[in-house]
Structures are given as structure tokens and as C-alpha cells.
């Protein structure tokens, strides 16, 4: 059953009525885009840490850089780095756990 779209959705050029399925699709796409952006962000943050390029920007540490630029606390920065590394290790772990090919 269509519902009246909020003024936020209407201002984005959406029709005044939207079905549950259409709204669900909008949410799925937006959520996926957010996850993709978040993954790129944490991977870039890890690259900044590994290369120490934050020093060229005048920061003594990645934590100082992330705090000043993105307002992330030190613990959050290191959690981002941990997750980025873990996600990067997943293919290697999957290969290691795969059964060996039979001769």
C-alpha cells in the first residue's frame, strides 16, 4: 500500500507516494553505498597509517590526524585499522582453510 512520502523524499525529486518495496529498495541501495564508502575510508586510513603520510600533512600520528580532520577518537581509529586488516586477511584465511587440491 503506497504511503505519503516525507518532504525530505519529495525534495529529492521522488514522487509524493512510494510503496514499501520502493522505499525498501532505496534503503538497500543507500545502505550498500554507505558500507562501500566506509570500507574505502578504513582501507585508506590504514594506507595512511602504513605509509605514515600523515606526517607530510603536519600530524605526529594517525590518531592526531583522524581526530583533527574527522573527529574520531584514538580508540575508534585503531578499531578501523583492526577491521581493515581483518577484512584484508579474509581471502588469505579462506585459501588457507580450503581443502588442498587432490592429485
N, CA and C atoms as an extended XYZ file, in Angstrom:
309
Properties=species:S:1:pos:R:3:atomname:S:1:resname:S:1:resid:I:1 pbc="F F F"
N         0.845       -1.183        0.000 N   UNK     1
C         0.000        0.000        0.000 CA  UNK     1
C         0.885        1.241        0.000 C   UNK     1
N         0.730        2.145       -0.952 N   UNK     2
C         1.557        3.350       -1.003 CA  UNK     2
C         1.320        4.243        0.205 C   UNK     2
N         2.380        4.907        0.625 N   UNK     3
C         2.267        5.872        1.709 CA  UNK     3
C         2.706        7.231        1.194 C   UNK     3
N         2.320        8.258        1.897 N   UNK     4
C         2.738        9.608        1.544 CA  UNK     4
C         4.219        9.744        1.882 C   UNK     4
N         5.031       10.153        0.924 N   UNK     5
C         6.463       10.339        1.148 CA  UNK     5
C         6.684       11.600        1.969 C   UNK     5
N         7.711       11.578        2.795 N   UNK     6
C         8.033       12.754        3.599 CA  UNK     6
C         8.520       13.876        2.699 C   UNK     6
N         8.568       15.075        3.248 N   UNK     7
C         9.039       16.212        2.458 CA  UNK     7
C        10.496       16.020        2.064 C   UNK     7
N        11.288       15.294        2.875 N   UNK     8
C        12.689       15.022        2.524 CA  UNK     8
C        12.775       14.218        1.236 C   UNK     8
N        11.955       13.183        1.104 N   UNK     9
C        11.973       12.374       -0.112 CA  UNK     9
C        11.433       13.160       -1.295 C   UNK     9
N        10.390       13.948       -1.071 N   UNK    10
C         9.815       14.737       -2.159 CA  UNK    10
C        10.824       15.766       -2.655 C   UNK    10
N        11.602       16.354       -1.755 N   UNK    11
C        12.564       17.369       -2.170 CA  UNK    11
C        13.685       16.767       -3.000 C   UNK    11
N        13.865       15.463       -2.942 N   UNK    12
C        14.876       14.791       -3.739 CA  UNK    12
C        14.341       14.392       -5.112 C   UNK    12
N        13.169       14.872       -5.460 N   UNK    13
C        12.607       14.588       -6.766 CA  UNK    13
C        11.846       13.278       -6.810 C   UNK    13
N        11.527       12.702       -5.669 N   UNK    14
C        10.772       11.455       -5.628 CA  UNK    14
C         9.285       11.754       -5.714 C   UNK    14
N         8.509       10.805       -6.200 N   UNK    15
C         7.062       11.026       -6.288 CA  UNK    15
C         6.462       11.171       -4.890 C   UNK    15
N         5.293       11.801       -4.799 N   UNK    16
C         4.695       12.043       -3.491 CA  UNK    16
C         4.251       10.762       -2.781 C   UNK    16
N         4.031        9.673       -3.509 N   UNK    17
C         3.661        8.402       -2.893 CA  UNK    17
C         4.719        7.366       -3.248 C   UNK    17
N         4.991        6.509       -2.308 N   UNK    18
C         6.017        5.498       -2.534 CA  UNK    18
C         5.550        4.201       -1.879 C   UNK    18
N         5.810        3.092       -2.534 N   UNK    19
C         5.402        1.808       -1.962 CA  UNK    19
C         6.461        1.343       -0.972 C   UNK    19
N         6.079        0.389       -0.176 N   UNK    20
C         7.021       -0.197        0.787 CA  UNK    20
C         8.203       -0.809        0.056 C   UNK    20
N         7.937       -1.465       -1.065 N   UNK    21
C         9.004       -2.099       -1.836 CA  UNK    21
C         9.973       -1.058       -2.405 C   UNK    21
N         9.443        0.052       -2.894 N   UNK    22
C        10.300        1.111       -3.440 CA  UNK    22
C        11.165        1.732       -2.343 C   UNK    22
N        10.551        1.987       -1.205 N   UNK    23
C        11.291        2.555       -0.085 CA  UNK    23
C        12.346        1.565        0.412 C   UNK    23
N        11.982        0.295        0.447 N   UNK    24
C        12.924       -0.764        0.843 CA  UNK    24
C        14.128       -0.768       -0.100 C   UNK    24
N        13.886       -0.654       -1.398 N   UNK    25
C        14.974       -0.638       -2.385 CA  UNK    25
C        15.874        0.576       -2.181 C   UNK    25
N        15.296        1.725       -1.915 N   UNK    26
C        16.079        2.943       -1.636 CA  UNK    26
C        16.982        2.708       -0.429 C   UNK    26
N        16.432        2.115        0.598 N   UNK    27
C        17.211        1.851        1.815 CA  UNK    27
C        18.343        0.864        1.556 C   UNK    27
N        18.069       -0.195        0.788 N   UNK    28
C        19.110       -1.183        0.485 CA  UNK    28
C        20.269       -0.554       -0.290 C   UNK    28
N        19.946        0.251       -1.285 N   UNK    29
C        20.983        0.887       -2.094 CA  UNK    29
C        21.794        1.870       -1.249 C   UNK    29
N        21.109        2.670       -0.444 N   UNK    30
C        21.807        3.644        0.404 CA  UNK    30
C        22.692        2.950        1.430 C   UNK    30
N        22.199        1.867        2.005 N   UNK    31
C        22.978        1.126        2.995 CA  UNK    31
C        24.217        0.526        2.351 C   UNK    31
N        24.058       -0.049        1.178 N   UNK    32
C        25.185       -0.639        0.460 CA  UNK    32
C        26.222        0.427        0.105 C   UNK    32
N        25.767        1.564       -0.351 N   UNK    33
C        26.688        2.658       -0.691 CA  UNK    33
C        27.442        3.124        0.545 C   UNK    33
N        26.746        3.183        1.666 N   UNK    34
C        27.395        3.572        2.919 CA  UNK    34
C        28.464        2.576        3.334 C   UNK    34
N        28.173        1.285        3.182 N   UNK    35
C        29.153        0.259        3.531 CA  UNK    35
C        30.367        0.322        2.619 C   UNK    35
N        30.132        0.556        1.331 N   UNK    36
C        31.234        0.662        0.373 CA  UNK    36
C        32.121        1.856        0.722 C   UNK    36
N        31.511        2.976        1.007 N   UNK    37
C        32.265        4.176        1.368 CA  UNK    37
C        33.040        3.962        2.666 C   UNK    37
N        32.412        3.324        3.625 N   UNK    38
C        33.067        3.061        4.914 CA  UNK    38
C        34.276        2.156        4.725 C   UNK    38
N        34.141        1.138        3.875 N   UNK    39
C        35.270        0.228        3.612 CA  UNK    39
C        36.415        0.986        2.943 C   UNK    39
N        36.098        1.814        1.963 N   UNK    40
C        37.143        2.613        1.313 CA  UNK    40
C        37.815        3.536        2.309 C   UNK    40
N        37.033        4.126        3.211 N   UNK    41
C        37.579        5.035        4.216 CA  UNK    41
C        38.547        4.308        5.140 C   UNK    41
N        38.141        3.162        5.678 N   UNK    42
C        39.026        2.487        6.633 CA  UNK    42
C        40.255        1.913        5.944 C   UNK    42
N        40.127        1.476        4.687 N   UNK    43
C        41.298        0.996        3.954 CA  UNK    43
C        42.264        2.150        3.664 C   UNK    43
N        41.731        3.315        3.317 N   UNK    44
C        42.584        4.481        3.081 CA  UNK    44
C        43.250        4.937        4.378 C   UNK    44
N        42.525        4.846        5.472 N   UNK    45
C        43.096        5.194        6.775 CA  UNK    45
C        44.260        4.254        7.112 C   UNK    45
N        44.096        2.969        6.811 N   UNK    46
C        45.173        2.004        7.047 CA  UNK    46
C        46.370        2.315        6.153 C   UNK    46
N        46.119        2.684        4.898 N   UNK    47
C        47.212        3.058        3.997 CA  UNK    47
C        47.939        4.295        4.528 C   UNK    47
N        47.194        5.233        5.081 N   UNK    48
C        47.792        6.434        5.668 CA  UNK    48
C        48.676        6.040        6.852 C   UNK    48
N        48.214        5.082        7.647 N   UNK    49
C        48.993        4.612        8.806 CA  UNK    49
C        50.261        3.902        8.340 C   UNK    49
N        50.117        2.975        7.412 N   UNK    50
C        51.258        2.169        6.972 CA  UNK    50
C        52.317        3.008        6.259 C   UNK    50
N        51.889        4.024        5.538 N   UNK    51
C        52.822        4.881        4.800 CA  UNK    51
C        53.341        6.047        5.641 C   UNK    51
N        52.662        6.312        6.735 N   UNK    52
C        52.977        7.444        7.618 CA  UNK    52
C        52.879        8.790        6.888 C   UNK    52
N        52.042        8.836        5.885 N   UNK    53
C        51.886       10.080        5.120 CA  UNK    53
C        51.230       11.190        5.931 C   UNK    53
N        50.608       10.857        7.053 N   UNK    54
C        50.027       11.886        7.921 CA  UNK    54
C        51.107       12.873        8.364 C   UNK    54
N        52.372       12.432        8.414 N   UNK    55
C        53.465       13.322        8.803 CA  UNK    55
C        53.655       14.432        7.779 C   UNK    55
N        53.473       14.112        6.499 N   UNK    56
C        53.594       15.139        5.457 CA  UNK    56
C        52.488       16.176        5.557 C   UNK    56
N        51.428       15.818        6.261 N   UNK    57
C        50.319       16.757        6.472 CA  UNK    57
C        50.468       17.518        7.787 C   UNK    57
N        51.577       17.279        8.477 N   UNK    58
C        51.860       18.020        9.704 CA  UNK    58
C        51.353       17.387       10.981 C   UNK    58
N        50.993       16.100       10.950 N   UNK    59
C        50.475       15.436       12.139 CA  UNK    59
C        51.500       14.447       12.681 C   UNK    59
N        51.622       14.368       14.006 N   UNK    60
C        52.602       13.457       14.599 CA  UNK    60
C        52.164       11.993       14.598 C   UNK    60
N        50.863       11.756       14.437 N   UNK    61
C        50.348       10.390       14.460 CA  UNK    61
C        49.057       10.311       13.656 C   UNK    61
N        48.683        9.081       13.316 N   UNK    62
C        47.414        8.894       12.620 CA  UNK    62
C        46.254        9.292       13.526 C   UNK    62
N        46.375        8.980       14.804 N   UNK    63
C        45.304        9.340       15.749 CA  UNK    63
C        45.101       10.852       15.787 C   UNK    63
N        46.190       11.610       15.785 N   UNK    64
C        46.082       13.073       15.794 CA  UNK    64
C        45.436       13.567       14.502 C   UNK    64
N        45.831       12.974       13.386 N   UNK    65
C        45.248       13.329       12.086 CA  UNK    65
C        43.744       13.057       12.080 C   UNK    65
N        43.357       11.837       12.456 N   UNK    66
C        41.940       11.454       12.417 CA  UNK    66
C        41.104       12.272       13.391 C   UNK    66
N        41.692       12.631       14.513 N   UNK    67
C        40.964       13.458       15.479 CA  UNK    67
C        40.738       14.859       14.917 C   UNK    67
N        41.789       15.446       14.371 N   UNK    68
C        41.687       16.819       13.865 CA  UNK    68
C        40.796       16.923       12.630 C   UNK    68
N        40.887       15.938       11.738 N   UNK    69
C        40.175       16.033       10.465 CA  UNK    69
C        38.773       15.431       10.525 C   UNK    69
N        38.647       14.274       11.188 N   UNK    70
C        37.369       13.548       11.173 CA  UNK    70
C        36.684       13.466       12.539 C   UNK    70
N        37.344       13.961       13.571 N   UNK    71
C        36.813       13.948       14.939 CA  UNK    71
C        36.579       12.530       15.464 C   UNK    71
N        37.482       11.610       15.089 N   UNK    72
C        37.423       10.249       15.606 CA  UNK    72
C        38.385       10.113       16.769 C   UNK    72
N        37.916        9.472       17.825 N   UNK    73
C        38.766        9.201       18.993 CA  UNK    73
C        39.811        8.152       18.624 C   UNK    73
N        40.894        8.146       19.354 N   UNK    74
C        42.001        7.210       19.129 CA  UNK    74
C        41.514        5.764       19.091 C   UNK    74
N        40.638        5.386       20.028 N   UNK    75
C        40.157        4.002       20.063 CA  UNK    75
C        39.385        3.644       18.806 C   UNK    75
N        38.608        4.585       18.280 N   UNK    76
C        37.851        4.328       17.055 CA  UNK    76
C        38.794        4.164       15.867 C   UNK    76
N        39.831        4.983       15.822 N   UNK    77
C        40.812        4.896       14.732 CA  UNK    77
C        41.459        3.514       14.724 C   UNK    77
N        41.871        3.045       15.892 N   UNK    78
C        42.526        1.746       15.942 CA  UNK    78
C        41.556        0.597       15.688 C   UNK    78
N        40.290        0.800       15.981 N   UNK    79
C        39.280       -0.198       15.611 CA  UNK    79
C        39.102       -0.228       14.087 C   UNK    79
N        39.085        0.934       13.454 N   UNK    80
C        39.031        0.980       11.989 CA  UNK    80
C        40.208        0.228       11.382 C   UNK    80
N        41.402        0.455       11.918 N   UNK    81
C        42.602       -0.214       11.398 CA  UNK    81
C        42.516       -1.720       11.586 C   UNK    81
N        42.022       -2.151       12.742 N   UNK    82
C        41.879       -3.581       13.016 CA  UNK    82
C        40.908       -4.228       12.036 C   UNK    82
N        39.774       -3.584       11.804 N   UNK    83
C        38.763       -4.123       10.888 CA  UNK    83
C        39.297       -4.149        9.456 C   UNK    83
N        39.976       -3.092        9.038 N   UNK    84
C        40.526       -3.058        7.693 CA  UNK    84
C        41.510       -4.208        7.479 C   UNK    84
N        42.384       -4.424        8.447 N   UNK    85
C        43.352       -5.516        8.324 CA  UNK    85
C        42.647       -6.862        8.306 C   UNK    85
N        41.674       -7.045        9.181 N   UNK    86
C        40.941       -8.319        9.239 CA  UNK    86
C        40.215       -8.588        7.922 C   UNK    86
N        39.578       -7.576        7.359 N   UNK    87
C        38.879       -7.756        6.083 CA  UNK    87
C        39.864       -8.074        4.966 C   UNK    87
N        41.028       -7.460        5.010 N   UNK    88
C        42.048       -7.746        4.012 CA  UNK    88
C        42.607       -9.149        4.127 C   UNK    88
N        42.611       -9.690        5.345 N   UNK    89
C        43.132      -11.041        5.581 CA  UNK    89
C        42.144      -12.144        5.232 C   UNK    89
N        40.876      -11.817        5.060 N   UNK    90
C        39.868      -12.852        4.824 CA  UNK    90
C        40.155      -13.743        3.619 C   UNK    90
N        40.533      -13.218        2.456 N   UNK    91
C        40.821      -14.118        1.322 CA  UNK    91
C        41.972      -15.085        1.623 C   UNK    91
N        42.999      -14.586        2.298 N   UNK    92
C        44.136      -15.437        2.648 CA  UNK    92
C        43.709      -16.524        3.624 C   UNK    92
N        42.887      -16.174        4.575 N   UNK    93
C        42.399      -17.149        5.549 CA  UNK    93
C        41.528      -18.192        4.851 C   UNK    93
N        40.674      -17.751        3.949 N   UNK    94
C        39.801      -18.674        3.218 CA  UNK    94
C        40.642      -19.673        2.409 C   UNK    94
N        41.688      -19.164        1.752 N   UNK    95
C        42.564      -20.080        0.979 CA  UNK    95
C        43.260      -21.076        1.906 C   UNK    95
N        43.712      -20.603        3.056 N   UNK    96
C        44.416      -21.482        3.985 CA  UNK    96
C        43.501      -22.569        4.529 C   UNK    96
N        42.227      -22.272        4.657 N   UNK    97
C        41.279      -23.246        5.217 CA  UNK    97
C        40.657      -24.133        4.151 C   UNK    97
N        40.882      -23.815        2.892 N   UNK    98
C        40.327      -24.632        1.809 CA  UNK    98
C        41.056      -25.968        1.764 C   UNK    98
N        40.299      -27.019        1.417 N   UNK    99
C        40.978      -28.309        1.296 CA  UNK    99
C        41.990      -28.274        0.146 C   UNK    99
N        43.096      -28.947        0.359 N   UNK   100
C        44.139      -28.999       -0.682 CA  UNK   100
C        43.606      -29.731       -1.891 C   UNK   100
N        43.991      -29.268       -3.092 N   UNK   101
C        43.534      -29.996       -4.294 CA  UNK   101
C        44.097      -31.405       -4.310 C   UNK   101
N        43.285      -32.330       -4.763 N   UNK   102
C        43.728      -33.731       -4.839 CA  UNK   102
C        44.518      -33.959       -6.116 C   UNK   102
N        45.607      -34.734       -5.991 N   UNK   103
C        46.408      -35.021       -7.196 CA  UNK   103
C        45.688      -35.914       -8.171 C   UNK   103
